[in-house]
Amino acid sequence: MAHEKNQQLIQTLHECLEACNHCYDACLKEEDVKMMAECIRLDRECADICAFLEQSLTRNSPFSSDLAAVCAKVCEACGNECKKHDHDHCQKCADACFKCAEACKQFA
């Protein structure tokens, strides 16, 4: 299968997607949800682009490299926002986002 050579990136994307979904859900339960609005928005953006890139890699899309460059930007933005918050879920999400951004940059 064509995607086997990208298995590590696919795994990293999936871990980032899961971290973002967990952060998104946990942020919605925080006392001051308004303060978490940008974090919530970027969690969604990041999870969606990671899922889309993951799918593009499994079907050997000719656009995967371009999508990886965009994914890296979104992951960095999400990581930077999450890093601003002291919540454990935000810190774990930031770590996953930065790891994913680096992997996407290397692929792109």
Backbone as XML, in Angstrom:
<?xml version="1.0"?>
<chain id="A" units="angstrom">
  <residue number="1" name="MET">
    <atom name="N" x="0.841" y="-1.196" z="0.000"/>
    <atom name="CA" x="0.000" y="0.000" z="0.000"/>
    <atom name="C" x="0.880" y="1.253" z="0.000"/>
  </residue>
  <residue number="2" name="ALA">
    <atom name="N" x="0.423" y="2.259" z="-0.694"/>
    <atom name="CA" x="1.207" y="3.478" z="-0.859"/>
    <atom name="C" x="1.421" y="4.238" z="0.452"/>
  </residue>
  <residue number="3" name="HIS">
    <atom name="N" x="0.485" y="4.127" z="1.369"/>
    <atom name="CA" x="0.593" y="4.912" z="2.605"/>
    <atom name="C" x="1.533" y="4.313" z="3.645"/>
  </residue>
  <residue number="4" name="GLU">
    <atom name="N" x="2.001" y="3.089" z="3.435"/>
    <atom name="CA" x="2.852" y="2.446" z="4.431"/>
    <atom name="C" x="4.137" y="3.220" z="4.698"/>
  </residue>
  <residue number="5" name="LYS">
    <atom name="N" x="4.687" y="3.876" z="3.690"/>
    <atom name="CA" x="5.917" y="4.650" z="3.875"/>
    <atom name="C" x="5.690" y="5.886" z="4.755"/>
  </residue>
  <residue number="6" name="ASN">
    <atom name="N" x="4.446" y="6.290" z="4.889"/>
    <atom name="CA" x="4.101" y="7.460" z="5.700"/>
    <atom name="C" x="3.433" y="7.082" z="7.015"/>
  </residue>
  <residue number="7" name="GLN">
    <atom name="N" x="3.610" y="5.838" z="7.428"/>
    <atom name="CA" x="2.902" y="5.341" z="8.618"/>
    <atom name="C" x="3.205" y="6.162" z="9.881"/>
  </residue>
  <residue number="8" name="GLN">
    <atom name="N" x="4.458" y="6.585" z="10.066"/>
    <atom name="CA" x="4.802" y="7.358" z="11.264"/>
    <atom name="C" x="4.080" y="8.707" z="11.270"/>
  </residue>
  <residue number="9" name="LEU">
    <atom name="N" x="4.036" y="9.382" z="10.123"/>
    <atom name="CA" x="3.325" y="10.654" z="10.033"/>
    <atom name="C" x="1.833" y="10.450" z="10.264"/>
  </residue>
  <residue number="10" name="ILE">
    <atom name="N" x="1.278" y="9.405" z="9.693"/>
    <atom name="CA" x="-0.144" y="9.103" z="9.891"/>
    <atom name="C" x="-0.436" y="8.913" z="11.376"/>
  </residue>
  <residue number="11" name="GLN">
    <atom name="N" x="0.435" y="8.206" z="12.080"/>
    <atom name="CA" x="0.262" y="7.983" z="13.521"/>
    <atom name="C" x="0.350" y="9.301" z="14.289"/>
  </residue>
  <residue number="12" name="THR">
    <atom name="N" x="1.299" y="10.150" z="13.930"/>
    <atom name="CA" x="1.478" y="11.446" z="14.596"/>
    <atom name="C" x="0.257" y="12.331" z="14.356"/>
  </residue>
  <residue number="13" name="LEU">
    <atom name="N" x="-0.253" y="12.326" z="13.141"/>
    <atom name="CA" x="-1.461" y="13.088" z="12.823"/>
    <atom name="C" x="-2.645" y="12.604" z="13.647"/>
  </residue>
  <residue number="14" name="HIS">
    <atom name="N" x="-2.768" y="11.298" z="13.762"/>
    <atom name="CA" x="-3.895" y="10.732" z="14.517"/>
    <atom name="C" x="-3.796" y="11.077" z="16.004"/>
  </residue>
  <residue number="15" name="GLU">
    <atom name="N" x="-2.588" y="11.032" z="16.539"/>
    <atom name="CA" x="-2.400" y="11.399" z="17.955"/>
    <atom name="C" x="-2.729" y="12.872" z="18.180"/>
  </residue>
  <residue number="16" name="CYS">
    <atom name="N" x="-2.363" y="13.728" z="17.239"/>
    <atom name="CA" x="-2.676" y="15.153" z="17.353"/>
    <atom name="C" x="-4.183" y="15.375" z="17.272"/>
  </residue>
  <residue number="17" name="LEU">
    <atom name="N" x="-4.819" y="14.705" z="16.330"/>
    <atom name="CA" x="-6.275" y="14.792" z="16.191"/>
    <atom name="C" x="-6.961" y="14.407" z="17.509"/>
  </residue>
  <residue number="18" name="GLU">
    <atom name="N" x="-6.523" y="13.308" z="18.112"/>
    <atom name="CA" x="-7.119" y="12.858" z="19.376"/>
    <atom name="C" x="-6.872" y="13.858" z="20.499"/>
  </residue>
  <residue number="19" name="ALA">
    <atom name="N" x="-5.662" y="14.409" z="20.573"/>
    <atom name="CA" x="-5.347" y="15.392" z="21.617"/>
    <atom name="C" x="-6.203" y="16.642" z="21.440"/>
  </residue>
  <residue number="20" name="CYS">
    <atom name="N" x="-6.376" y="17.080" z="20.206"/>
    <atom name="CA" x="-7.196" y="18.264" z="19.932"/>
    <atom name="C" x="-8.659" y="18.015" z="20.270"/>
  </residue>
  <residue number="21" name="ASN">
    <atom name="N" x="-9.158" y="16.834" z="19.928"/>
    <atom name="CA" x="-10.556" y="16.514" z="20.259"/>
    <atom name="C" x="-10.759" y="16.453" z="21.770"/>
  </residue>
  <residue number="22" name="HIS">
    <atom name="N" x="-9.801" y="15.895" z="22.478"/>
    <atom name="CA" x="-9.894" y="15.833" z="23.943"/>
    <atom name="C" x="-9.844" y="17.249" z="24.532"/>
  </residue>
  <residue number="23" name="CYS">
    <atom name="N" x="-8.926" y="18.065" z="24.044"/>
    <atom name="CA" x="-8.787" y="19.445" z="24.528"/>
    <atom name="C" x="-10.068" y="20.239" z="24.251"/>
  </residue>
  <residue number="24" name="TYR">
    <atom name="N" x="-10.583" y="20.091" z="23.056"/>
    <atom name="CA" x="-11.836" y="20.750" z="22.652"/>
    <atom name="C" x="-12.953" y="20.426" z="23.635"/>
  </residue>
  <residue number="25" name="ASP">
    <atom name="N" x="-13.123" y="19.142" z="23.898"/>
    <atom name="CA" x="-14.183" y="18.695" z="24.801"/>
    <atom name="C" x="-13.960" y="19.215" z="26.223"/>
  </residue>
  <residue number="26" name="ALA">
    <atom name="N" x="-12.712" y="19.143" z="26.692"/>
    <atom name="CA" x="-12.397" y="19.597" z="28.053"/>
    <atom name="C" x="-12.550" y="21.113" z="28.177"/>
  </residue>
  <residue number="27" name="CYS">
    <atom name="N" x="-12.165" y="21.858" z="27.140"/>
    <atom name="CA" x="-12.305" y="23.319" z="27.172"/>
    <atom name="C" x="-13.769" y="23.739" z="27.287"/>
  </residue>
  <residue number="28" name="LEU">
    <atom name="N" x="-14.642" y="22.992" z="26.633"/>
    <atom name="CA" x="-16.075" y="23.300" z="26.710"/>
    <atom name="C" x="-16.625" y="23.132" z="28.120"/>
  </residue>
  <residue number="29" name="LYS">
    <atom name="N" x="-15.926" y="22.377" z="28.949"/>
    <atom name="CA" x="-16.365" y="22.125" z="30.328"/>
    <atom name="C" x="-15.685" y="23.044" z="31.340"/>
  </residue>
  <residue number="30" name="GLU">
    <atom name="N" x="-14.785" y="23.906" z="30.871"/>
    <atom name="CA" x="-14.098" y="24.838" z="31.767"/>
    <atom name="C" x="-15.082" y="25.897" z="32.258"/>
  </residue>
  <residue number="31" name="GLU">
    <atom name="N" x="-14.784" y="26.448" z="33.427"/>
    <atom name="CA" x="-15.667" y="27.443" z="34.032"/>
    <atom name="C" x="-15.813" y="28.682" z="33.156"/>
  </residue>
  <residue number="32" name="ASP">
    <atom name="N" x="-14.716" y="29.188" z="32.633"/>
    <atom name="CA" x="-14.745" y="30.379" z="31.795"/>
    <atom name="C" x="-14.553" y="29.983" z="30.324"/>
  </residue>
  <residue number="33" name="VAL">
    <atom name="N" x="-15.631" y="29.513" z="29.712"/>
    <atom name="CA" x="-15.576" y="29.024" z="28.339"/>
    <atom name="C" x="-15.205" y="30.140" z="27.373"/>
  </residue>
  <residue number="34" name="LYS">
    <atom name="N" x="-15.653" y="31.366" z="27.665"/>
    <atom name="CA" x="-15.320" y="32.487" z="26.777"/>
    <atom name="C" x="-13.813" y="32.685" z="26.666"/>
  </residue>
  <residue number="35" name="MET">
    <atom name="N" x="-13.108" y="32.505" z="27.774"/>
    <atom name="CA" x="-11.660" y="32.655" z="27.771"/>
    <atom name="C" x="-11.008" y="31.567" z="26.908"/>
  </residue>
  <residue number="36" name="MET">
    <atom name="N" x="-11.694" y="30.455" z="26.742"/>
    <atom name="CA" x="-11.163" y="29.309" z="25.995"/>
    <atom name="C" x="-11.607" y="29.312" z="24.531"/>
  </residue>
  <residue number="37" name="ALA">
    <atom name="N" x="-12.323" y="30.328" z="24.096"/>
    <atom name="CA" x="-12.919" y="30.334" z="22.755"/>
    <atom name="C" x="-11.907" y="30.116" z="21.636"/>
  </residue>
  <residue number="38" name="GLU">
    <atom name="N" x="-10.781" y="30.816" z="21.682"/>
    <atom name="CA" x="-9.778" y="30.671" z="20.619"/>
    <atom name="C" x="-9.147" y="29.284" z="20.657"/>
  </residue>
  <residue number="39" name="CYS">
    <atom name="N" x="-8.939" y="28.760" z="21.840"/>
    <atom name="CA" x="-8.398" y="27.411" z="21.992"/>
    <atom name="C" x="-9.373" y="26.389" z="21.390"/>
  </residue>
  <residue number="40" name="ILE">
    <atom name="N" x="-10.633" y="26.540" z="21.694"/>
    <atom name="CA" x="-11.663" y="25.641" z="21.170"/>
    <atom name="C" x="-11.700" y="25.714" z="19.644"/>
  </residue>
  <residue number="41" name="ARG">
    <atom name="N" x="-11.681" y="26.920" z="19.099"/>
    <atom name="CA" x="-11.736" y="27.103" z="17.641"/>
    <atom name="C" x="-10.530" y="26.433" z="16.972"/>
  </residue>
  <residue number="42" name="LEU">
    <atom name="N" x="-9.340" y="26.683" z="17.515"/>
    <atom name="CA" x="-8.134" y="26.110" z="16.914"/>
    <atom name="C" x="-8.053" y="24.594" z="17.107"/>
  </residue>
  <residue number="43" name="ASP">
    <atom name="N" x="-8.580" y="24.090" z="18.212"/>
    <atom name="CA" x="-8.656" y="22.634" z="18.394"/>
    <atom name="C" x="-9.441" y="22.002" z="17.239"/>
  </residue>
  <residue number="44" name="ARG">
    <atom name="N" x="-10.556" y="22.623" z="16.883"/>
    <atom name="CA" x="-11.385" y="22.095" z="15.786"/>
    <atom name="C" x="-10.652" y="22.189" z="14.455"/>
  </residue>
  <residue number="45" name="GLU">
    <atom name="N" x="-10.060" y="23.348" z="14.188"/>
    <atom name="CA" x="-9.314" y="23.546" z="12.938"/>
    <atom name="C" x="-8.209" y="22.505" z="12.813"/>
  </residue>
  <residue number="46" name="CYS">
    <atom name="N" x="-7.475" y="22.316" z="13.888"/>
    <atom name="CA" x="-6.331" y="21.417" z="13.884"/>
    <atom name="C" x="-6.769" y="19.966" z="13.705"/>
  </residue>
  <residue number="47" name="ALA">
    <atom name="N" x="-7.762" y="19.535" z="14.451"/>
    <atom name="CA" x="-8.250" y="18.156" z="14.324"/>
    <atom name="C" x="-8.733" y="17.888" z="12.902"/>
  </residue>
  <residue number="48" name="ASP">
    <atom name="N" x="-9.420" y="18.861" z="12.323"/>
    <atom name="CA" x="-9.951" y="18.671" z="10.971"/>
    <atom name="C" x="-8.849" y="18.574" z="9.924"/>
  </residue>
  <residue number="49" name="ILE">
    <atom name="N" x="-7.850" y="19.446" z="9.976"/>
    <atom name="CA" x="-6.781" y="19.402" z="8.973"/>
    <atom name="C" x="-5.930" y="18.151" z="9.164"/>
  </residue>
  <residue number="50" name="CYS">
    <atom name="N" x="-5.720" y="17.737" z="10.409"/>
    <atom name="CA" x="-4.970" y="16.496" z="10.650"/>
    <atom name="C" x="-5.711" y="15.296" z="10.056"/>
  </residue>
  <residue number="51" name="ALA">
    <atom name="N" x="-7.021" y="15.248" z="10.250"/>
    <atom name="CA" x="-7.824" y="14.150" z="9.703"/>
    <atom name="C" x="-7.781" y="14.169" z="8.173"/>
  </residue>
  <residue number="52" name="PHE">
    <atom name="N" x="-7.861" y="15.347" z="7.596"/>
    <atom name="CA" x="-7.858" y="15.460" z="6.139"/>
    <atom name="C" x="-6.508" y="15.031" z="5.562"/>
  </residue>
  <residue number="53" name="LEU">
    <atom name="N" x="-5.417" y="15.484" z="6.197"/>
    <atom name="CA" x="-4.094" y="15.083" z="5.722"/>
    <atom name="C" x="-3.888" y="13.580" z="5.910"/>
  </residue>
  <residue number="54" name="GLU">
    <atom name="N" x="-4.343" y="13.045" z="7.022"/>
    <atom name="CA" x="-4.230" y="11.603" z="7.265"/>
    <atom name="C" x="-4.918" y="10.830" z="6.139"/>
  </residue>
  <residue number="55" name="GLN">
    <atom name="N" x="-6.103" y="11.261" z="5.769"/>
    <atom name="CA" x="-6.824" y="10.606" z="4.679"/>
    <atom name="C" x="-6.093" y="10.769" z="3.351"/>
  </residue>
  <residue number="56" name="SER">
    <atom name="N" x="-5.559" y="11.947" z="3.096"/>
    <atom name="CA" x="-4.872" y="12.173" z="1.825"/>
    <atom name="C" x="-3.641" y="11.277" z="1.703"/>
  </residue>
  <residue number="57" name="LEU">
    <atom name="N" x="-2.967" y="11.040" z="2.823"/>
    <atom name="CA" x="-1.792" y="10.166" z="2.810"/>
    <atom name="C" x="-2.176" y="8.716" z="2.528"/>
  </residue>
  <residue number="58" name="THR">
    <atom name="N" x="-3.302" y="8.281" z="3.058"/>
    <atom name="CA" x="-3.708" y="6.894" z="2.852"/>
    <atom name="C" x="-4.171" y="6.641" z="1.423"/>
  </residue>
  <residue number="59" name="ARG">
    <atom name="N" x="-4.529" y="7.687" z="0.696"/>
    <atom name="CA" x="-4.926" y="7.496" z="-0.704"/>
    <atom name="C" x="-3.866" y="8.013" z="-1.675"/>
  </residue>
  <residue number="60" name="ASN">
    <atom name="N" x="-2.688" y="8.333" z="-1.140"/>
    <atom name="CA" x="-1.554" y="8.765" z="-1.955"/>
    <atom name="C" x="-1.895" y="9.985" z="-2.818"/>
  </residue>
  <residue number="61" name="SER">
    <atom name="N" x="-2.533" y="10.962" z="-2.203"/>
    <atom name="CA" x="-2.929" y="12.177" z="-2.907"/>
    <atom name="C" x="-1.713" y="12.966" z="-3.386"/>
  </residue>
  <residue number="62" name="PRO">
    <atom name="N" x="-1.782" y="13.525" z="-4.590"/>
    <atom name="CA" x="-0.676" y="14.363" z="-5.074"/>
    <atom name="C" x="-0.601" y="15.705" z="-4.338"/>
  </residue>
  <residue number="63" name="PHE">
    <atom name="N" x="-1.587" y="15.997" z="-3.521"/>
    <atom name="CA" x="-1.634" y="17.268" z="-2.795"/>
    <atom name="C" x="-1.158" y="17.140" z="-1.347"/>
  </residue>
  <residue number="64" name="SER">
    <atom name="N" x="-0.721" y="15.953" z="-0.954"/>
    <atom name="CA" x="-0.334" y="15.699" z="0.440"/>
    <atom name="C" x="0.746" y="16.655" z="0.926"/>
  </residue>
  <residue number="65" name="SER">
    <atom name="N" x="1.721" y="16.944" z="0.103"/>
    <atom name="CA" x="2.812" y="17.841" z="0.503"/>
    <atom name="C" x="2.286" y="19.249" z="0.777"/>
  </residue>
  <residue number="66" name="ASP">
    <atom name="N" x="1.415" y="19.730" z="-0.083"/>
    <atom name="CA" x="0.806" y="21.056" z="0.121"/>
    <atom name="C" x="-0.053" y="21.077" z="1.383"/>
  </residue>
  <residue number="67" name="LEU">
    <atom name="N" x="-0.825" y="20.023" z="1.569"/>
    <atom name="CA" x="-1.666" y="19.936" z="2.767"/>
    <atom name="C" x="-0.824" y="19.859" z="4.034"/>
  </residue>
  <residue number="68" name="ALA">
    <atom name="N" x="0.319" y="19.187" z="3.952"/>
    <atom name="CA" x="1.207" y="19.075" z="5.116"/>
    <atom name="C" x="1.742" y="20.440" z="5.521"/>
  </residue>
  <residue number="69" name="ALA">
    <atom name="N" x="2.032" y="21.296" z="4.546"/>
    <atom name="CA" x="2.512" y="22.646" z="4.853"/>
    <atom name="C" x="1.437" y="23.445" z="5.581"/>
  </residue>
  <residue number="70" name="VAL">
    <atom name="N" x="0.196" y="23.329" z="5.134"/>
    <atom name="CA" x="-0.921" y="24.016" z="5.797"/>
    <atom name="C" x="-1.149" y="23.415" z="7.177"/>
  </residue>
  <residue number="71" name="CYS">
    <atom name="N" x="-1.093" y="22.107" z="7.264"/>
    <atom name="CA" x="-1.298" y="21.417" z="8.538"/>
    <atom name="C" x="-0.267" y="21.875" z="9.570"/>
  </residue>
  <residue number="72" name="ALA">
    <atom name="N" x="0.972" y="22.031" z="9.137"/>
    <atom name="CA" x="2.029" y="22.490" z="10.050"/>
    <atom name="C" x="1.687" y="23.861" z="10.623"/>
  </residue>
  <residue number="73" name="LYS">
    <atom name="N" x="1.177" y="24.760" z="9.782"/>
    <atom name="CA" x="0.799" y="26.107" z="10.246"/>
    <atom name="C" x="-0.334" y="26.045" z="11.260"/>
  </residue>
  <residue number="74" name="VAL">
    <atom name="N" x="-1.345" y="25.243" z="10.962"/>
    <atom name="CA" x="-2.497" y="25.132" z="11.861"/>
    <atom name="C" x="-2.083" y="24.485" z="13.182"/>
  </residue>
  <residue number="75" name="CYS">
    <atom name="N" x="-1.264" y="23.448" z="13.106"/>
    <atom name="CA" x="-0.794" y="22.782" z="14.329"/>
    <atom name="C" x="0.018" y="23.744" z="15.201"/>
  </residue>
  <residue number="76" name="GLU">
    <atom name="N" x="0.872" y="24.543" z="14.578"/>
    <atom name="CA" x="1.657" y="25.518" z="15.348"/>
    <atom name="C" x="0.759" y="26.552" z="16.007"/>
  </residue>
  <residue number="77" name="ALA">
    <atom name="N" x="-0.231" y="27.038" z="15.266"/>
    <atom name="CA" x="-1.155" y="28.027" z="15.833"/>
    <atom name="C" x="-1.923" y="27.441" z="17.015"/>
  </residue>
  <residue number="78" name="CYS">
    <atom name="N" x="-2.383" y="26.210" z="16.871"/>
    <atom name="CA" x="-3.118" y="25.550" z="17.945"/>
    <atom name="C" x="-2.200" y="25.309" z="19.149"/>
  </residue>
  <residue number="79" name="GLY">
    <atom name="N" x="-0.997" y="24.844" z="18.881"/>
    <atom name="CA" x="-0.037" y="24.611" z="19.957"/>
    <atom name="C" x="0.292" y="25.881" z="20.713"/>
  </residue>
  <residue number="80" name="ASN">
    <atom name="N" x="0.489" y="26.963" z="19.980"/>
    <atom name="CA" x="0.798" y="28.250" z="20.627"/>
    <atom name="C" x="-0.355" y="28.733" z="21.499"/>
  </residue>
  <residue number="81" name="GLU">
    <atom name="N" x="-1.581" y="28.545" z="21.024"/>
    <atom name="CA" x="-2.748" y="28.952" z="21.818"/>
    <atom name="C" x="-2.898" y="28.065" z="23.047"/>
  </residue>
  <residue number="82" name="CYS">
    <atom name="N" x="-2.790" y="26.763" z="22.872"/>
    <atom name="CA" x="-2.942" y="25.835" z="23.997"/>
    <atom name="C" x="-1.876" y="26.080" z="25.061"/>
  </residue>
  <residue number="83" name="LYS">
    <atom name="N" x="-0.676" y="26.420" z="24.621"/>
    <atom name="CA" x="0.439" y="26.642" z="25.552"/>
    <atom name="C" x="0.148" y="27.797" z="26.515"/>
  </residue>
  <residue number="84" name="LYS">
    <atom name="N" x="-0.735" y="28.711" z="26.128"/>
    <atom name="CA" x="-1.084" y="29.868" z="26.973"/>
    <atom name="C" x="-1.910" y="29.470" z="28.199"/>
  </residue>
  <residue number="85" name="HIS">
    <atom name="N" x="-2.513" y="28.289" z="28.156"/>
    <atom name="CA" x="-3.428" y="27.867" z="29.222"/>
    <atom name="C" x="-2.760" y="26.815" z="30.107"/>
  </residue>
  <residue number="86" name="ASP">
    <atom name="N" x="-3.003" y="26.916" z="31.406"/>
    <atom name="CA" x="-2.365" y="26.026" z="32.373"/>
    <atom name="C" x="-3.027" y="24.651" z="32.492"/>
  </residue>
  <residue number="87" name="HIS">
    <atom name="N" x="-4.176" y="24.493" z="31.884"/>
    <atom name="CA" x="-4.890" y="23.218" z="31.995"/>
    <atom name="C" x="-4.033" y="22.084" z="31.432"/>
  </residue>
  <residue number="88" name="ASP">
    <atom name="N" x="-4.076" y="20.948" z="32.098"/>
    <atom name="CA" x="-3.294" y="19.786" z="31.675"/>
    <atom name="C" x="-3.649" y="19.376" z="30.243"/>
  </residue>
  <residue number="89" name="HIS">
    <atom name="N" x="-4.940" y="19.401" z="29.916"/>
    <atom name="CA" x="-5.357" y="18.991" z="28.566"/>
    <atom name="C" x="-4.802" y="19.943" z="27.512"/>
  </residue>
  <residue number="90" name="CYS">
    <atom name="N" x="-4.684" y="21.216" z="27.839"/>
    <atom name="CA" x="-4.124" y="22.186" z="26.893"/>
    <atom name="C" x="-2.619" y="21.963" z="26.709"/>
  </residue>
  <residue number="91" name="GLN">
    <atom name="N" x="-1.923" y="21.680" z="27.790"/>
    <atom name="CA" x="-0.477" y="21.454" z="27.702"/>
    <atom name="C" x="-0.166" y="20.186" z="26.896"/>
  </residue>
  <residue number="92" name="LYS">
    <atom name="N" x="-0.943" y="19.127" z="27.116"/>
    <atom name="CA" x="-0.753" y="17.887" z="26.362"/>
    <atom name="C" x="-1.078" y="18.100" z="24.886"/>
  </residue>
  <residue number="93" name="CYS">
    <atom name="N" x="-2.109" y="18.885" z="24.623"/>
    <atom name="CA" x="-2.490" y="19.182" z="23.247"/>
    <atom name="C" x="-1.386" y="19.986" z="22.561"/>
  </residue>
  <residue number="94" name="ALA">
    <atom name="N" x="-0.846" y="20.960" z="23.251"/>
    <atom name="CA" x="0.237" y="21.774" z="22.683"/>
    <atom name="C" x="1.417" y="20.897" z="22.296"/>
  </residue>
  <residue number="95" name="ASP">
    <atom name="N" x="1.787" y="19.966" z="23.171"/>
    <atom name="CA" x="2.902" y="19.060" z="22.875"/>
    <atom name="C" x="2.624" y="18.239" z="21.616"/>
  </residue>
  <residue number="96" name="ALA">
    <atom name="N" x="1.405" y="17.699" z="21.517"/>
    <atom name="CA" x="1.030" y="16.897" z="20.345"/>
    <atom name="C" x="1.036" y="17.754" z="19.078"/>
  </residue>
  <residue number="97" name="CYS">
    <atom name="N" x="0.572" y="18.988" z="19.204"/>
    <atom name="CA" x="0.520" y="19.897" z="18.053"/>
    <atom name="C" x="1.918" y="20.252" z="17.556"/>
  </residue>
  <residue number="98" name="PHE">
    <atom name="N" x="2.812" y="20.548" z="18.477"/>
    <atom name="CA" x="4.180" y="20.906" z="18.077"/>
    <atom name="C" x="4.895" y="19.713" z="17.437"/>
  </residue>
  <residue number="99" name="LYS">
    <atom name="N" x="4.673" y="18.523" z="17.981"/>
    <atom name="CA" x="5.264" y="17.314" z="17.399"/>
    <atom name="C" x="4.728" y="17.098" z="15.981"/>
  </residue>
  <residue number="100" name="CYS">
    <atom name="N" x="3.435" y="17.290" z="15.819"/>
    <atom name="CA" x="2.806" y="17.098" z="14.522"/>
    <atom name="C" x="3.274" y="18.162" z="13.522"/>
  </residue>
  <residue number="101" name="ALA">
    <atom name="N" x="3.376" y="19.393" z="13.966"/>
    <atom name="CA" x="3.844" y="20.482" z="13.092"/>
    <atom name="C" x="5.226" y="20.163" z="12.549"/>
  </residue>
  <residue number="102" name="GLU">
    <atom name="N" x="6.097" y="19.662" z="13.421"/>
    <atom name="CA" x="7.463" y="19.328" z="13.006"/>
    <atom name="C" x="7.464" y="18.207" z="11.978"/>
  </residue>
  <residue number="103" name="ALA">
    <atom name="N" x="6.651" y="17.175" z="12.210"/>
    <atom name="CA" x="6.559" y="16.056" z="11.277"/>
    <atom name="C" x="6.005" y="16.503" z="9.933"/>
  </residue>
  <residue number="104" name="CYS">
    <atom name="N" x="5.027" y="17.395" z="9.966"/>
    <atom name="CA" x="4.440" y="17.909" z="8.721"/>
    <atom name="C" x="5.432" y="18.757" z="7.940"/>
  </residue>
  <residue number="105" name="LYS">
    <atom name="N" x="6.211" y="19.560" z="8.638"/>
    <atom name="CA" x="7.231" y="20.378" z="7.983"/>
    <atom name="C" x="8.255" y="19.497" z="7.284"/>
  </residue>
  <residue number="106" name="GLN">
    <atom name="N" x="8.672" y="18.442" z="7.945"/>
    <atom name="CA" x="9.647" y="17.521" z="7.350"/>
    <atom name="C" x="9.072" y="16.842" z="6.108"/>
  </residue>
  <residue number="107" name="PHE">
    <atom name="N" x="7.795" y="16.504" z="6.149"/>
    <atom name="CA" x="7.151" y="15.869" z="5.001"/>
    <atom name="C" x="6.968" y="16.841" z="3.846"/>
  </residue>
  <residue number="108" name="ALA">
    <atom name="N" x="6.555" y="18.058" z="4.177"/>
    <atom name="CA" x="6.285" y="19.071" z="3.141"/>
    <atom name="C" x="7.567" y="19.446" z="2.437"/>
  </residue>
</chain>
